Amino acid sequence: FFSSRRRHTRCSGVSWARRCVQETGTWGIFYQMKSLIYLVLALYILSVGIAGLRLRSVPEAPETPEIPINPEYFVMDWKTYMFNSEPPFDPTTQKFNREGTGKTWYNWKIKSIREDYHDFCFAIFAEDYNFPCQFLNTQETSYLIYNKTEVPTCCIFIKPWNPPSPDFGVRANLTYLGKYQIEGRDVNYFQKKSEGAFGAVYYSWLADSEEVIPTSFAFPPMPGKEWSIKHFVNYTHVEPDNSFFEIPELCYNAQSCLLYTSDAADDLLCVDLGGRRIIKKKK
């Protein structure tokens, strides 16, 4: 019947189904319906393909990386920036107010960390911090050594105090903010919210790396002031010599550091850097 022109012709028209049943039987109906069947199959395959594409095109939710645990010891250089906007901050694309350099030595085995600010000090002073300084944190004491005058000064910043442990991020339950590209590197940004005066602080580590490499640390040194951020470079997983953490002689009889703010000057209020307040009565 597939080659019968006569049967093909007679099975066309309005009553094609009845004629085909009478004259050609079931095979005739199939012959006339095969185009329709092919069309239905094609539409089905097309619909399945479109559904598959839609499923594949839905972006997967990014996995939250584990909070990194730093090595027990390391040495790294850093660049520090002062800027007005809240992190994440990229100095290659955003404006900053000033920049400087520094270096960190860290050894959790002896619970010590040393930070040298080469160009200007940590912005904890009320007015001027345009002088080099060093934070030496060892033996449960944080010393501040600074050269604001020709004679270096040493005072006790905080006591008792220990440097952050390698798992400080886990202990603080940092919140993951996402992956960002900072200075050409993909980094995972985390945030720690604080109920204190300083608000939130930010940390980042190199993303997609088998080795845990810290890349930045940022927070506002003084409430309402500029943001400060350290971008870590030249990170090396080496154990620094204990000589880097030796307490210098000028710190042997160190007293508590005192910070005088402009408001405190009006009220004769002396603010201790360790977080305590000493109020002097007005005469």
C-alpha positions, 0 to 999 in steps of 0.5 A: 500500500505504500506505493499505491497512489490510488489508495493514497488519493482515496484516503484523503479528504474529509472522510479519510479516516472512514475510507482508510479503515474500509479500504486499506485497514489499520496500516492505511490509517498509520500511513496517513497519520505518520506525519502527525506522529512525527510532528508530535514526537518532534514537539516532545523532543523539543520541549524536553530539550528546552526544559533541560536547557532551563535547568542547566541555565539556573545558576547554582547557589554559591557554596559557603566556604569553611572559615579558614584556620590560619597556620601557627606561624607566618611572616608577611608584609602589608600595605595599609590604606585609609579610606572613607567607604566600608569594605570590601575595598580595592585600592586599584579602583577606589580612592583612598586618603593615604597609604603606608607599609608594614610587616607582621611576625606571628608565632602562636607557639609562644603566643606572640605577634609583632606589627611594625608600621613603617610610615604612620602609626595605627590611627588610634591617636586623636589628631596626629598619627604621622609617625612610625610605631610598633605593636609588640604583643608577647607575654600576655602584654601588648606594648606600643612603641612609637617615635612621636618625638626624637626619643622613642616611647613605650607604653602598655597598650592592653594587659592582659592580652594575647594575639588572636589564635589561628582559629579565631575566625571559627571562634568568632563565627564570622559571616561569609559575605562572598567572593570579591576580586581585590587587586587582581586576586579572588578572595573570600570576604568575611565579617564580624559584627561587634556590639562595641564602638568599633562596629564591624570588622572584616577579614579575607583569605585567598579563594580557591587555594589549597593553602590558607593565605590571609589577604586583608584585615579592615576596621574603623580605628576610631568610631566615626573616623576613616576606615583602615585596611591592611592588604597582606603581601609576600606571605610566607609560612615560616617560623620567625625567630624568637628575637623578634619578640624580645621586650626592649629595655625601654619597655621594662617600666612601661605605664599604660598608654593614654589617649587624649581626644579633643572631647576628652580635653574639654572634659578633662577626660583621659581615655586609656587605650586598654578600654578603661576610662579615667576621669579627672575632676575639674578644678 
